[in-house]
Amino acid sequence: MRKYLFIMIAALMLLSFINHRSIYKAVQLCEDGKGTPQVQKDIFAFNWSVGCEL
């Protein structure tokens, strides 16, 4: 049982990390285009959106 709990926690952490990197990349692309990023996300970044106002 501990093994599966560890695997689930590790998977959640990995997915959260990947999502945070995706958000960071989207913000960077917006800023490179001289825009202002509008970011909305939850704590683990599973639900997120990035808008770019020019």
Protein Blocks (a to p, Z undefined) as FASTA:
>chain_A
ZZmmmmmmmmmmmmmmmmmmmmmmmmmmmmmnopacdddddfkomaccddddZZ
